[in-house]
Amino acid sequence: MTQDLRELLKIPAARLDEINAVLLNPDEQVINDFLAVVEKYGTPAEINAKANEARKLENLLAKVKEVKPEYLEDLKWLQEQRDAGAFITVDAYKEKVLGAKSASTEFADSFAITLEISACQYFPWLITAAKRAINEGKLMPGRFIRVRKMKEQEDDGDLVAFAAGMQIVGASYVETLDTKGTDGSNIHLGGPETITGYFGGIGQPNSHALKWVDEFLYYYTRYGVKQVLNINPGTILLAYMLHKIGVDNEFKISVFMGNDNPYGALWTLLGAKLFAREDGTTPLIGFNWSNSTNNETMEITAQFRKEFGFEDIVRFEHHITETFKSIVIQPYQRRDELLEIANHVANISAKHEGGDPEIDGAREHPSNILEYFRDKDEIIEAGDMDFLEINFMDKFEALNKTAWQLTERGLAFIAADAHK
């Protein structure tokens, strides 16, 4: 009986013909409007060429000199430290944790956990973290998430300086486009007083999905920004389509997308498979789970992620810590669950969005997710910038605590490759 029901789930090949008929219809406005945005920037090959040129370190540094020349000294220092071997190596870190035992310990490299931090809003914080990492023999995150206003950081030089810094320390990073739902896209919503209005959707209505593509292509071709946050079913589909036609874009799904069960994950990965390239690749490289997700959900999803051929491509991004205010009930700390799953589910990142709650919550100014949306000038005027940097460094410490506990158990990690 069960097998008979299973057979009913089979999708006839004719269904794909019907889907292709829509996608290939020259009069289909939903596709034509998408292609019109892309054509503003050239062919996919031309777009990728512009991005690759913009991403070259020498070109990024030239832009830093033009926009924020004082950051060049920081970037030069960062390069010098990397080239001099100032950052602790993975082997040295393992020996620091385990002593002589590290040489005989077989680490589960195939299940290495990516050390992820969010959000590194300002370039100077990268330098602060690097100094502590060097002085105290700590690890730099392998992955940085940023949720800062793009135009603001383009104007003040942080955007290009951070892009250069990531290449120097050997880490991946993700930017968050301004068309993210809090940009006035829904004219009926604004601020916490209308927060329930966002429950029906994050806020990329009508033409804003196409504006998201336009904004991505702007930063992709000018600064080589390749990975961005994605929060809406429409922009996820558009990102799949963009990659399918040849643009080498990548994205990660936000926690605000609300993927909290295996069936939501199956739907998302089905779309990724439908629009995968001939080589099997998809632009979906980060899958951020809802805070409510448990290990069993990730274990179930890992099965069909592997069957789709996405195990090495689609990283499960799981919140280990969260900002102390405005997002979850505290104390929130999932490190023990990570340690349980880390030896049998591949390609997970441990995302640290807050300090450990007993430290973060005791601060004069605990971390707050709403501060991601504050203007830089307002933060400075209020005298809060130092507080926010302390909050970021608490996340840095939480990340290093995770790395330590993984190492104690013979579990591998992926940190920044800050070595020449």
N, C-alpha and C positions, 0 to 999 in steps of 0.2 A: 504493500500500500504506500509506504513512504517513498519507495523508488518511483512509483507511478506518479506521485505528486511532484517529485523532483523533475521528472521529464517535462512537466508542464511549464517549468521555468525557462526552458530553452528558448533562446531568441532566434527566430528564423532569419536566415541570411537576407531574405527579402526586406526585412526591416531596415537593414543597413542601406539597401538601395533607396528606400524611401527617405532616409535621413540625408543621404548624399544628394538626392534630388533637390532638397531644400538648400543645402550648403552650396550647390553648384548652379543654382538658378540665377542667371544673370540679372533678373529683375527683383531679387530678394533684397529688400531694403536693409534688413538687419545685418546682412553680410556686406552689402555695398557701403554702408556707413562706416563699418569697421575698416574695410580696405582703403577707404578715402583718407582716414586718419593716418594709416601706415604710409600711404603714398606721399604724404607731405614730407616725409623724411627720406624717401628714396626706395630702392628695392631692398629686400632683406639683406642681400650681400653688401650693398652700400651702407646700410644701417649698421651691420656688424663691423664693417671696416672702420667706420667713424668711431664706434665704441672701443674697438681694440686700440686705435690710435690714441684716443682720449685717455685710456687706462694706462698707457705707458708711464712709468714712474717719472721719467724726465719731463713729460708733458704736464703731469699733475704738479710737480714741483715748480714748473714755470708759472702755472696758474696761481700757486700759493704765493710766489714772489710778487705777482701782480695784485692779488687781492689782500693778502695778509702776510707781508714779508717777515714780520717778527716770528711767525711760526716756523720759518725755515731753520732757525737755530735749534728749535726743539726736534725737528725731523732729522737734522744733521746729527744731533746728539743720539737720537734713537738708532740711526744707522751705525754710528760709531760703537755704541754699546753692543748691538747685534754682532757686528763684525769682530769685536774683541772677545766675543764669547762670554759676555757679562751675565746673560740669562742662564738660569740653571737648566741643564739638560734633563731629559726624561730619565735616563739611567742614573744620573746623580740624584734626582729627586727620589727615585725608588730606593736608592741606597740610604738616603736621608731618613726615609720612613721605616725601612726594614732592616737597615744595617747589612751585615754580611749575608743575611738570608736572601737578599734581593737577587744575588747571583744565581741561586738555585731555584728561585720561584718561577714557575711557568705562568706568565700572564696571559689572560684570555684576550689576545689582540683582536680576534675576529669579532669580539663584542665590545670594542672600545667605546667608551662613553665620551661624547663631545662636551667639553666644558663651555657652557654658554652663559653670557651675562647680558642683562637688560635693565635699564637702557643706558647706554653710554652717550649721554646727550651732548657733551661738549668735548672738543678735542683736548683741552688741557687735562681732562680727567684721564685720558689715555697715558699721558706723560706721568701723572701722579701714580697711576697703577704700575707703570714700568719701573719707576724708581723704587717702589716698595718691593716689587718682584725681585729686582736686582739686590737690594739691600738685605732682604730677609729670605732669599732663596725660595721665592714662591713662584707659582705658575701664572702665566698670562692666559686669559681665556682663548680657546680656539675659535670662538664664535661670538661676535658682538651684535647686539640688536640696538637699533636707534629709532626713536619715536619723536624726533624733533622736526619742527616746521622746516620744510625744504627751502623755501624762498629765503627765510630768515637766515639759515645757515649757509646758503649759497652766497648771500650778501656779505656775511661777516667772515667768510673764509673757512669756517669749520668743515663744510662739506668736502671740499677738495683736500684739505689737510688731513682729514680723517681717512679719506680714500688712500692717500699716500701712506699714512701710518699703518694701515692694514696690510699693505704690501710689504712694508719693512718688517713688521713683526710676524708675518706669515699666518694671518687669521682671516676667516671669512666674516662678512658683515652684511647686514640687512638694513635698508632705509625704509622709512614710512612716508609715502607720498601725501601731499596735502589734500588730495581728494579722498579723504578717509572717513567721511561721514560727519565730522565736526567742523566742516568748512562752510556751513550754511547751505549744503546741498538740499536739505529738507527745510523749506522756508517756514514750516510750522513748528520747528523745534529749535531750542537754543538753551544750553546750560542745564544744570542739575534739576531745575524746576520743571523741566519737561522730559526728564529721564525715561519715564515709562513710554514715551512716544517712540523711543528707539527699540523697544522690545520687538516690534514687528519687522525690524530690519536695521542694519547698521547705518544706512543713510547714503546710498549712492543711487538715487532715483533718476529716472528719465535719461537725460543725456550725460549724466555724470560718469557712467561706466566708460563711455568713449573718452571723456576728459581724463580719466585715469590712464587709459592707454596713451593718450597724447602726452600727459605729464611724464609717464615712464620713458617714452621715447626721447623726450627732451633731455632728461638726466642721463639716459643711457648713451646717447650720441655725444653729449658734451663732457661728461665726467666718467663715462664707463661704468656707471652704477648698474650692476647686473641683477642683484637680488633685492626685491622689495616685498613689503608686507601685502597680504591680500585678505580681504574681509567679507567679500560679497559674492554670491553665486554667479552673478553676471560678469564681474571682473575676473573671476577664476576661469570661466569659460573663455573670455577674451584672451586671457594669458595662455591658455591651451592653444587657442587658434593662432596667436602670434608666434608661438614656438613651432607650430605645425607648418606654417608657411615659410619658416627659415630663420626667424629672428632668434638669437641665442639668449633669450630672456630666461630668468629664473625667479621663483617666488616662494614664499612661505605663507602658509595659512595662519592667521592670527587666532589666539585664544578666544577673541571676541566673535569668531565665526561659530563657536558653540559645538564643535564636533565632540560629542560625549558618549557615543556608543558605536559598536562595530558596524551597524547598518548605515549610519551617517558616513563612516569611513569608507564602506564599500561603495556607496554612491559617488563619493569624491574620487576614489581610485578607478571606478568604472569610467568616469569621464576622462581621467588621465590616460587610461588605456585606449579609449576610443580615438583620442587625438595624439597618441604617441607617434613619434617619427618612425621611419622604417628601421632605424637602428635600436628602437625600443625606448628611447629617452623621452622624458617628460620634463617640463619646466618646474613641476612641483617638486621642490627639493627639501622643503620643511613642512611638517604637518604638526601644527601646534594643537595639542589636545585641550579640551576644556579642563578647568581645575577639578571638576567632579569625576574625571575619568580614573578608573582603577587599573591595576596591573592586568587583570583578566581581560579587560577590553583591549589592551595593547597586545596581549598574547594571541587573542583570537584574530585580531586584525593583521598581526604579523604573518599569519598563515597565508592569507590571500594576497598580502603585499608581496610575499615571496613568489607566489604562483603567477602573479602578474609580471614578474621580472623587475620589481621596483625595490627590492630589499636594499640594494646598494645606492639607490637614487633618492628615495623618499625617507628622510630622517624623521623619526618620531621625536617631537620636541615637547618635553614634559616639565612643568613647573615644579621645582623642588622647594623654592621659597617664593613668596609674593610680597609686594609692598605692604607695609603694615596697615595702611589705611586705604579705605575706599574701594576694595575689590573683593576680599574674602573675610570670613570670620577668622580671627586669630585666637590662638596660635596656629599657623599653617606652616608645616615643614614635612616634606615627603621623602627625606633622604633614605630612611629605612626601607621604604617601598622600592626605591631605585636600586638599592643594594640587593634586594631580593630578585629583581628581574634582570639585572645587568649581566648575568652569566648565561642567559639563554635567549634573549631577544636582541637582535643586532640593530645597529644604526639608531641609537637613541642619543639625544642630547639632554643634559641636565641643565635646565634653564633656571638661573638665579635672578629673580626679579626683586628680591628684597634681601635684607640681612637675616640671619637667624632671629626669630621673633623675640627671644629673650634679650637680644642685644638691640635690635632695631626699635622695639617697643619702649626701651628704657631711654632712648635718645630724647634730647630736648625738642628735636624736630624729627619725628619718625618719618619714614618714607611714605609717599602718598602717590597713587597712580594718577590722580588728577593733575599733579604738577608736570606731567608730560605735555600738558596742553597750555602751559603758561608761556607768555612772551618772555624772551630773555631780558629785555629792558625792565619789565615789571619785576622780575626776580631780583635783578641787581638793585633796583630802587627800593625794594622791600628788605634788602640785606640778607637774602636767603641763599645766595649762591654757595657759600661755604657749607651751609647745612646740607644742601643737595649733594655736594661732593662727598661729604661724610657718609651720606646714605649710599652713594655709589660704592664707596670703598668698603662699606659693610657687606655689600653684595659680593665684592671681590674676595673678602674673607670667607664668606659662606661658600663660595665656589672652591676655594682652596681647601676648606674643610671637607667638602665632598671628595675632592681629588685624594686627600689623605686617607679617607676611609675606604675608598675604592682600592687604593694601593695596598692597604693593610690586608685586604681580602684577595689579593692577586688579580684584581680586576683592572683592566687597562683603561686609559683615558686618551683623549685627543686635546692637547693644549696648543697654544700658538707655537709655530715653528720658528722661534726667534733666533735662528742661527744661520750663519752665512753658508 
